Amino acid sequence: MNLDSAKIREIEELFGQKPESPVRDVPMWQNELFDQLKEEEGLRNETYTPTRGDVPTIGYGHTGEHAKPGAYISDKEAEGILKKDIQVREKPIKKLLPEFDVYPTELQVPLASSYFRGSLGGSPKTVQLINERKYSEAADEFLDNDEYRNAKARGRAGIRPRMERTSNALRKFGTGQHPSNNLIPGTN
């Protein structure tokens, strides 16, 4: 891939790369997840509670140390926090899904998004099926839970499309509709 220097600087700045560090070290899925989460989560510069009973949140869905009551962050700070949130989750998701690196970006992004919001890690059976390379079964199992079924009643209907994207990506990969599925032995 040949990137122009302006794009390289943009990616380096976005992901905290030093000018001498190669841009190729930032996985494509992280770039795409960053854009997707910005859109899905939306920016909130002040701490808020998404729904009753949730933990305080700020920026693009951040629930960590920056999300203190009354806190305010700039747009640029919110982007920096999101970038770090994505990077911090890289090791745990790869531990949860050891073959994550060989999945196509079209599967990595929805899996990482679902991990980011906690629904993937909250479904051990789905994770087990993914790791057994039973992607279509994992797609069904992922939506077979109360979080998905009760989302509208809980005032969280927006999570349904996110969970459906993950389920659809698993199904597409599991039925051989993605050309990259031949990277993993035993898939087609």
Protein Blocks (a to p, Z undefined) as FASTA:
>chain_A
ZZdfklmmmmmmmnopafklcfklpcfklmmmmmmmmmmnopafbdcdfbghiacdehjh
pabfklgghiacdfklmmmmmmmmmmmmmmmmmmmmmmlmmpcfklmmmmmmmmmnopmm
mmmklmmmmmnopaklmmmmmmmcfklmmmmmnopammmmmmmmmmmmmmmmmnopafkl
mmpghiZZ
